[in-house]
């Protein structure tokens, strides 16, 4: 009997395969772990980051859910689009390709920084597949970006300064080094193309997103907890983790994971 129970439990687990999704001929790297038939959470990283941003979440949540991480086009192990082809639409379609590949119907999407704008675009394009949205120190309402001038392509020196500004005094030296290596490892074309995609005026929209949504802001957040977001997100709430930098899910993984569990169990609409 014990052997049968063990065999059954093992059959319900996904052994971290990499998927073979593609969009516009671009191969998208993704990894699936956790319960084969569980509720599915897809994690979307930020600008010049990769799926390793979510290591603290995968390790903690794979025993409860199907956990999917991916590298957006031009990031990590995914192939890059051509010059001028980065866009929020491309990123959202990459997420959709991964969702189809893993066989999930409705999913909770978790997006960090630029990844929040990606999951917002996904919710606008594929609302039928969204059980909930969790933005991690990133925007779900892009209207404030209309007043921000488009940035020129950042130099490596500028990128380094931007990244160092994401930390707080309590960010450990090890975490600082890990994040700097990850973000500075992205190609210059990705840094420029993804930033241009983030500030593209085409991202502006007044269309409402009805799915449950949560924004978790860092203590040093540049994204104000603006209640006007509720105009476009009627089922939205927010909280702020005091004392954290931009990578709050890496700095306080236990606290973040608890907040995410609560959202999935109490508010997500699978």
Secondary structure, 3 states (H helix, E strand, C coil): CHHHHHHHHHHCEEEEEECCEEECCEEECEEEEEECCCCEEEEECCCCCCHHHHHHHHHHHCCCCEEEEECCCCCCCCCCCCCCCCCHHHHHHHHHHHHHHHCCCCEEEEEECHHHHHHHHHHHHCHHHEEEEEEECCCCCCHHHHHCCCCCCCCHHHHHHHHHCCCCCCCCHHHHHHHHHHHHCCCHHHHHHHHHHHCCHHHCCCCCCCCCEEEEEECCCCCCCCHHHHHCCCCEEEEEECCCCCCHHHHCHHHHHHHHHHHHHHCCCC
